[in-house]
Amino acid sequence: MDIDVLGALAVRENGISITPTAPKPRQVLALLALHADQVVPVSALIEELWGGLPPRSARTTLQTYVLQLRALIATALEGREGQEGNGRVRTAKEVLVTLPGGYLLSSGGGRSDVREFDRLAGMGYRAMDAGDFPNAARLLREALALWSGPAFADVQGGVQLDMETRRLEETRLCALDQRIEADLRLGRHRELLAELTVLASRYRTHENLHGQFMLALHRSGRRGEALDVYQRLRATLVRDLGLEPSGALRRLQRSILMAGPEGAGAAAAATGAGVAVGAGVGAGEAVVGGARVERLVRA
């Protein structure tokens, strides 16, 4: 079974789609597919479908949706393609299993884009911890390439799926943050400018992305624009949240101010210098997103 949820929902058994078009069965399959090979409680499925106001017939209706999914699975399993390694054909009830308290979608060892994302991102984080920035950037880039849009982009989600969508988006942002950090450490600041311009506009209160944007601009010799990014972020935080930028970002701003125009030139030339995300660009140090700031130029 192949499962894709990082974008449009697509679940295939033997290359044949088992994704229903009706909204409610689609929700059921989406939640089961996300947690493939794990039991999803009936209570979670009912909450997903009807929130806190399920009808009296909720369990019976859920069973109807499960039967509809099994009918799609049975069609996909017809023929040789449904055979396991021992030659035995799996049945629909063995793919979508009823267990005490819930249901389980058995992937049969197939591919899941969420699992592949977690695997690649985990390897990328370990490479970052080991200081292997080229491999970290490559692995995290491969992980992020699995996303074709927001998770469950074509599913009208309820309580459970909305929560999972937010969780998955946070994992994507974390991987993106670390991939940009790896690229900055490799001196790819100019290549990052276009991407960070879009990200800073999209995530208008995300301090770490703005800190990375400031660094990329400064290292590209665009000190004034780097300081403008800080001022725009501060105005947004104060207006929308009633907050000042973090101490780490304020220290980064001061470091850029102290570096002076000549420091920007040195920063732009300092490719491959192993500078952390949030790195100080003057005489001081700062921390953005948990990364220790290293000295880039000396005032």
Secondary structure, DSSP 8 states (H G I E B T S, - for coil): -EEE-SSS-EEEETTEE---SSHHHHHHHHHHHHTTTSEEEHHHHHHHHHTT---TTHHHHHHHHHHHHHHHHHHHH-SGGGB-TTS-B--HHHHEEEETTEEEE--TT-EEHHHHHHHHHHHHHHHHHTT-HHHHHHHHHHHHHT-SSSTTTTS---HHHHHHHHHHHHHHHHHHHHHHHHHHHTT-HHHHHHHHHHHHHHSTT-HHHHHHHHHHHHHTT-HHHHHHHHHHHHHHHHHHHS----HHHHHHHHHHHHHHHHHHHHHHH-TTS---TT-B-SSS--EETTEE--B-S--
